[in-house]
């Protein structure tokens, strides 16, 4: 697989440090409000990256943080008349509800800043000891100019940065480029912890460096997020992490492009600011996920009602193909012919096209095209009916490819439950009678519907994809 590495500004072969596990960190939300469509794009894109890496046989340790310490959270707490901790809990719960609708898999670890304070304090102490940070009146700043590679990710010129940073500069800083690592408590209702510099709380940038180090180690394989995070957030993460360890922080950096709304920048003042929750009132979460994957992740994408409706129609074509194959699995007749077997073998070319697209810097747009080419042939080959086996094998491939994209993952409705129970009972009886061929056939039939049966000492566990 090749990915476009923001650090080098070129496509590079993706080679993990350790073949046994890929270490991946993606910046999560600041939890003071419901996530908006701009937030949703990196969550969906890099969830797809993780799914694809796992599809190709890799184990992935995927860390996505929650920033639950921030000025915006403190302000929201004042507005809502609750504590900052309650604000964090409220919007973290909302986050999981919203992204579940988008078929985003929970991260391996979702660390919270409030649970990482000791590690953050130790990190800041280490930077002071190395001469890279200094304390002023309870605040601690990072000396950006003392890190030789500052600006290497965003390709910012340090002289231009200096000129831009002189606006409203804090005169207590030794240099306008310096940024805050620890903030002294200013008011009693601010979140604050005991530290060597007095009561205070972390700055934004240090949080991710500390959480990444805690859960993934000094050097990780992949760090990802929105394009807007390149500078200053990710640039400052590099300075902190590499300044602390003396080792490369992340080997590959991936950034998704911006979202516009009806070809204008999204803004509350323009009235074109949409939360995921707003959108889900009108469109299914899979429609939004399809839309977000329909263009290349690095390019800008324009959100509009017309494009959402086009995405809805395209997703319906996928759903209809799946429904047809499920119907044939129920009603198909006749043997699995040699001609059908040859057609199934020929469908491998669509898997190859799909993999080629995804290997080319996660080109989900071309991967979706490969899925529709498969659907076109399946529709043609089943127009006059087909055997159960042909339908089952076709659906297996369709589920395989759409599963990587996080599409067609909705659970079967409750009407399936009675039939499911009958099939499970029949499979159990077949196993008792040592009719393993029938038991395996039932297992495969359920797998084609996205249902996996796992035999455990406690009985059969039902896993739905």
Buried (B, 14 or more C-beta within 10 A) or exposed (E): BEBBBBBEEEEBEBEBBEEEBBBBBBBBBBBBBBBBBBBBBBBBBBBBBBBBBBBEEBEBBBBBBBBBBBEBBBEBBEEEEEBBBEBBBBBBEBBEEBBEBBBBBEBBBBBBBBEBBEBBBEBBBBBBEEEBBBBBEBBBBBBBBBBEEBBBBBEBEEEEBBEEBEEEEEEEBEBBBBBBBBBBBEEEEBBBBEBEBBBBBBBBBBBBBBBBBBBBBBBBBBBBBBBBBBBBBBBBBBBBBBBBBEEBBBBBBBBBBBBBBEEEEBEEEEEBBBBBBEBBEEBBBBBBBBBBBBBBBBEEBBBBEEBBEBBBEBBEBBBEBBEBBBEBBEEBEEEBEEEBBEBBEEBEEBBEBBBEBBBBBBBBBBBBBBBBBBBEBBBEBBEEEBBBBBBBBBBBBBBEBBBBBBBBBBEBEEEBEEEBEEBBEBBBEBBEEEBEEBBEBBBBBBBBBBBEBEEEEEEEEBEBB
